[in-house]
Amino acid sequence: MDNLNYYSNSETMTPKENFDFVNAYLKGVSPEIRNQNGFIVKFIGDGIMAVFPDGTDEAVAAGIAKQIRVEEYNREALLHE
C-alpha cells in the first residue's frame, strides 16, 4: 500500500484499519509539533491544527520533521509488506 496516498487507500480499508492507520499516523507526527513548542488545537481526520506562539520558524521546522517522520513510516511499512 502506498501510505502517501491515504485517501485512495482508505477506500479499500475497513473502518478499523482506517482508524488504526490514522491513529498510528497521528501518534507518530504529533510529538514533532510539541517538540517545536507548538500546541495542537484539534485533530481533523488525518489533519492537525496547531499553533506556534513563538513564530513561523517553529511551524516550518515541525512541518519538516513531520514529513521526515512520514517518510520513515513509509520505509518501515514497505519493509513489512
Steps between C-alpha positions, in 0.01 A plus 500: 500500500622850421458679834557837336167467322276464804170603344519247217618225731241578767224397261632144505548483878254379757386757757733344758795510260426867429475582869824313580685660209398856587580446867845360416566801277387751762698322772810521283480863389335676796819502712676695225259789557559498874878469447486837323299670779175462308160432650253267334164674484305214342517196278305512174493150357860437401581871535625697798427861586781646708623839613858610550509801731874555454471556125508343160851350524371240746200427279723439199737285707206293624374456143840378385530265798152362432592433136815316608293293744253406225786399268644280778158345558459426130844336482413279798162410349665396174742274690208319662293443184 
